[in-house]
Amino acid sequence: MHRLLLDTNILLDAVSPNRPEQRETHRLLARCNGDGDMGIACGLSLKDVYYVMNKRFDEPTARKAVEWLAKLLVIGSISAEECVDALGSNEPDFEDGLIRSCAELNDCDFIISRDKDAFAGSTVRCVTSREYLTKVAQQDEKRLGFEW
């Protein structure tokens, strides 16, 4: 199916209550469990999830959230190549440049994010969880003969 790089805001949608598009993100993650799509998360995004969840809740909750994501998703590394690539990109935010570089170097089909200002210059198409499910996944499901 598809290789999906999940931005930090999407990972937070998945593990933190009352976040935008939480239901859609859970449905998207369900597609990454088994032989559907491959979900990829940058290690630096998992660090950010841990930080936010620890501040909002507590350390055991933060650790449990990151463990759950790490079991479900492939962890994309950030190396010197991604750092140099991000510095040379036209992304206004360095972290977005790292996410973009990780997606491009891992041959991802989509970056899943709610950040509409990021990734405009990427060779990888950026969509929200909702957009992915209503446009791409729905077409795949119809082709395979089942619908939600």
Secondary structure, DSSP 8 states (H G I E B T S, - for coil): --EEEE-HHHHHHHHSTT-TTHHHHHHHHHHTSSSS-EEEEEHHHHHHHHHHHHHHS-HHHHHHHHHHHHHHSEEE---HHHHHHHHHS--SSHHHHHHHHHHHHTT-SEEE-S-TTSSTT-SSEEE-HHHIIIIIIHHHHHHHT---
